[in-house]
Amino acid sequence: MARDTDKKRKHLTIADVARIAGVSGMTVKRVLDQEDCVREETRERVLKVVKELGYVRNPNARALSKRKNFNIGILISRSLQGHVYTESFMGEIIDGIQGALVDTDYHALIEATTGSHDSDLPKSFRQRKIDGAIIMGAPFSPSFIKALSEEGLPIVITSRYLPLSELPDTVSAVEPANQEGGMLAARHLIEKGHKDIFVIGVAKNRVHQERFHGALSEIKRTGLKVNEPIFCMNTPYEAGKNCAKELLERGKLMKRAFFITHAQIGIGFLDELSDAKVNIPNDISVIVYGDLELLRRYIPPITTVGINYIDLGYTAAVELLKRLEVPNIPKAREINPMLFERASVKDINI
């Protein structure tokens, strides 16, 4: 009988303890490692389960878990059809990440996944060939983020589509201050004398909602009429083209000012205006969120609100390196956006 009990104990894992205690595997590891970042009530519950089960940690597995690979995973999105989402700013973010690692012993490993469910974890993540991860690009599902965090890896995301309260303890965020960006755009249009201002973007998206809120609150603060935001459907570029076409057909485009909360929507919008021979900024004024190279080279060059994406990548890597040493650092850090004034907004005060 004792032999059977010993056999059962050998097959017990941290996952078994976590399931019965109602916590994550990472929390169990932290309790067993005697880390200070676990609440006393949770610690007592985990230790009680450990005692009741007679769980004994495998010293070889523990030694393996402490071993560093000196690899940082960079995770980007791909579609279900296998196409990788390569927004033009991603290269700049990766440059920033690699710049932060250049004087360390760490190397970057780039992986792509749909991030739609937990089975999409890349092989290097499942086999623990990395020490931490930076997630960038299109939104990953909450179940995928949870599965990734339960691997015990510290994670930094560069575009947060979930409230902080819904992020696991091992996940932190480095991202633009989106509301401040919306305020900057609206403030610039108002200072140039514009009174009929519209905001265009994506509905039901936390990032865009914050940009909407910032712009609309600034318009309201100055006593101007707050127009209903314009929501786009379809893929971003086509959504921008369709939005511009519809506004032209309805006669609601000319002599107005627009703040567009998504760079690809902005490019589609501008291309449709170019096809229709609309003159910027004499016919309409436009500001786009996202300081992409294409917008800088547009004719005329487009005034944008955005951040330095190299700085974003650098900061994300520095935050991850900190988390590798001190797991319970603050969960969020915002980077203040800037306004890049060019030639797409007419000064009607002159």
N, C-alpha and C positions, 0 to 999 in steps of 0.2 A: 504493500500500500504506500509506504514511504517512498519506494522507488517510482511509483506512478506519479506521486505529488512532485517529486524532483523533476520528472520528465515534463510535466505541465509547466512548471516554473521556467524551465529552459526555453520553452516556446513563447513565453510572455514577452511582449514588446512594449515600447513606449506608447505605441498607438493604442494598445489595450488599456493601459493606465489612463491615457488621455480620454478615451471613449467613456470609460466608467466614471471618471472624475468630471466629465463635461467641460473639458478645456482642450486647447490645442496641444499638439505634440511639442511645439516650441516652449509652451508654458511648463510642461512636465520637465523638459530638459533644463530650463532655468531653475526650477525648484531643486532638481538633483545636483545642479552645479552650484547651488547656494548663492544665486545672484540676488541682488537687493531689489530688483525692479518688479517683483511679484507681490501682490497684496497678501497680507498675513492670512486672511480668511481662505484665499485660494491655495496658498502654500499648505495650510493645515489639511485642506480637503484632499489635495494630491498626495501628501504624505500618508494620510489615513488609507487611501486606496492602495498605495505602494505596500503598506504593512499588511493590509487584509489579503492582498493577492500573493504576498511573499515575493514581490518582484525584486530581482537582483540585476543590477545593470551589468552588461557585458563589458569588462574593462578593455577588451580589444576594440569593440565598436566605439567606445568612448574615445580611445586614443585616435581612431580613424577620423571621428567627427571633429577632433581638435586640429587635425592636420590641415595646413593651408595649401591651396593650389596656386595662389597668386594669380588667379584669373578673375576678371570682372565680366559678367555677361551683359551684353547690350541686346535688349529684346525689342524688335520692331514688328509691326503688323503685316500680315499678308491676307489676301482674300481667301475665301473657301475654294476659289479656282486656282489658287497658288500664286497669284500676282502679289508682289511685295509693294506695299504702299511707300513710295519714296518721295515724300514731299521734299521740295528743294532745300528746306531748312534743316533736314535731318543730317545732311553731310556736315553742316556747320556745328550742330550739336555734338556729333561724333568727334569732330576736330577738337572741340572743347574738352570732351571726356579724355581723349588721348593726351591732350596737353597737360591735364591734371595728373595723369599717370606717369608722365615721362621721367620724373625724378623719383619714382617709387619702384618696387619690385613687381608691380602688378601689370598684367597685360589684358587687352580687351578681346573678348570673343563675341562676335555678332551672330545672333540667331533670329530667325523669323518664324512666326506662328500666327494662327488665326486668333488665338486667345479666346475662343468661344466657350470652351469647357475645359475641365481640369485634365482631360486626357491629352490635351495639346501641349503639355509641358515638353520643351525640347530635351533631347537625350542628355545633353551636357548638364542640364539642370537636374534631371532625375538621377543621374549618376554622380552628382555632387562634384563635377569637375570645375565648378566656380565657387567663389567665396561670397559673392553678392551680385546683385543685378540692378541695372538701370532700365526701366521700361519707358519707351517713347512711341509716339504715333497715335493711331486710332484707338478708341476706347476698348479695353479688355473687359470681359465679363467679370462680375463680382466673384463667381465661383472659381474662375481661373486665378484671380488675384489671391483668393483664400488658399487654393491648392498650392500656389507658389510659395506663399508665406509659411505653410505647414511643412515645407521642405527645410525650414529652419534658416533660410537665407535672409539677410537684411536686404531690403529693396527700396529703391528710390524711383518714383515716377515723375515724369516731366510734364504731364498733362493730366490733371485730376478730374475725372468725371463722376467721382463718388464723394459724398460728404466725408469729412475727416473722421467722424464718429463711426463710419462704416469700414474704415481701413483697418486691417489687422495691425497689431502692435509692432510687427517687424517692418511695416511699410511707412515710408515718409514721402513727402511731396516737395519738389522744387518747381515752381511754375510762375508765370507772369501774374502780376496783380491785375486781373482782367477788368475789375470794376474801375480801377484808376485809369486804365487805358480808354475805356468808354468815356469817362469824364474829360480826359485830355482832348479827345476827338471833338466832342460837342463844344467844349470851351473854345477851341481854335475856330470852329465855324462861327460861333457867336461873336467872337472878337473881330472876325472879318466882316461882321455886319449881317450875317444870315439869320433870318427869322423863321423860314419855312424849312425845317430840318426833318429828314426821315432816316430811320435806322433799319438796315436790312440784314437779316441773318437767319440762323437755324433755330427752329422752335424745339422745346424739350431737350435742351442741351445745357448743362450747368455752366460750361465755359461761356457760351454765347449769351445765356441769360444774365450772367454777371456783366458782360460788356453792354448789353441792352440797358440794364439797370443803371450802370454808371452814366451812360449818355443821357438817358431820359431824366434821371434825377438832376443832372446839370442843367438841362433845358428847363425843367420845372423850377429850379432854384432861381433862374433869371427872369421868371415870369412870362416866358414865351409859351405859345400853344404847344402842347405835347401831342404830336401826331401818333396814330397807332403804328406800332412796328410792323414791318413787312417781313413775313416769314417765307422762306424758300423751301421748295421740295426738290426731290431728285438728287443726282450727284452734284457736288458743289459747282463745278464749272458750268454744266448745263443749267443748273438752277439760276446762276447769275445771268446767263443769256436770256432765259425765259422770263425772268423778272424784269429785265430792261425792256424786252420786247413788249410785255404786257403793259408796262407803264407808258411806253411810247404810244401804243394803240389806244390807250385810255386818255391820252393827253395830260398825264400827271407827272411828267418828267421835267420839262423845261423850267428854267429859272428857279430851281430848287437846289438844296444841298443834301448830300447823302453820306452817311457813315455806314460802311459795310463791315460787318464783324468777322468775316472769314476771307482770307486772301484769295482762295480759288474761286469763291463766289464773286469777289471783286474783279478778278481777271476776266471771267465770263461776262460780267456786267459791262466792263469797259470794251471788250471785243465787240459786243453787240452794238454799243454806242458808236464805235468806230465804223462798223458796217453801215450804220444808219446816218453817217456823216454828222453826228452830233459833236459840237465843238466844246472841248473842255479847256479852260473853265468858263468860257463866255456864255455857253448855254446852260450848263449845270456845273456844280462843284462837287468833288468827291474826295473822301478820305477812306482808306482801307486799313483794316487791322492786319498787320503782318508785313514786315519790311523785307519783302522778297526782292531778289536781284531783278526779276522780270518787271516788277513795278517801278524800280528805280530807273530802268532803261526805257520805260514806256514813253510815248510821245503824246502829250507832255509827261515828264516825270511825275509820278503820283505821290502826293503827300500821304504819309503812312503813320500809324502808331504801332510800336512794336518794341521788342527787346533785342539785345545782341545775343543771337543763338549760340555763339561760341561761349559767351559768358554763362549761358544757361547750362550747357554741357559741362563746363568746368566746375560750376557750383554743384551740380548734381553729383559729379564724381567725388568732389571734396566731402560732401555730406555723406556719401556712401562709405568713404574711407573712415570718417568719424564713427559711423554706425558699426563698422567692423571692430572698433576698439571699445566704444561706449554704446550699447544697444538702445538705451532709453533716452536718447536725445529728443528734442522737440520734433513733432511730426510734420510740420509744414514750414516752408520758407518761401516768401514771395520776392520776385525780382521786379522792381519798378520799371514800367515801360517808359519810352520816350516818344516825343513827337518829332518826326522827320519832315520838316516843311520843304515842299518843292513847288510844283507849278499847277496843281490841279484844283486849287481853291482860289476863287476870285475874291479880291478885297473890294467889297462894294461900299466901303466907307469913303473911298477916294472919289 
